[in-house]
Amino acid sequence: MAKYKLEACLTPSIFDRYSDPEAVVVVIDTLRASSAICNAFANGAESLIPVPDLEEAKKFKDKGYMVAAERDGYVQEFADFGNSPFNFTPERVRGRTIVYSTTNGTRSINQASSCHSVVVGSFLNISSLEKWLLDQNRNVILLCAGWKGRISLEDSVFAGAMASRMLDSGKYSSICDSVTIVLDLWKLAKNDLLAYIDKAAQRSRLREKGLDDCIPFCHEADSTDAIPVLEQDRLVNINKKPV
């Protein structure tokens, strides 16, 4: 019999209705923040400091930190680079602490920080994340970062992929309508994921700005086993292998 509860929150705008101080929150921002974070750790980043606003990011820059910052997909003028996972190359990030501020993802990380733990999820680390979550023995909330408080298709699809795995384990159950919604979306998407994601508004936004080159990469499963977990003010890879 399932012991733990699984819920999905489709937008941070209503996260206060779901907040459980004893739950693990999986923050999902498929295009592109959570994919970029996972790729940064795959390429050897030491830690990432998520900040919700640009003024704070500028203060870190003035202190000498490397900063990745974007709004609406555009790199901010003071930043070293933006939000594409391709920006987080080994040459740039290995051994470094990076301050990170994005339109949706980093705000969601900060919003969830009052819960027991916060972890970043993407297709890039989906299997390692599944195993880690099952080992936590806690309720899980799948928090979709969405787009400026609205629901996003790509985050909901990933939530469905993760929900399917969690429920199939037999360790979790759900009576959450949002979980049912994302499961149905995943069933529609999984046989041709990229074709389905082509419907997403964020896919169109990125295409219009010439930033859609990362979309196939963001939907490749298991390119890393990184587990980015929030510890105090920063994300660290708790699955980091000894050097």
Summary of the structure (lengths in Angstrom):
residues: 243
radius of gyration: 16.6
end to end distance: 40.8
largest distance: 53.5
contacts: 848
relative contact order: 0.23
helix: 44%
strand: 22%
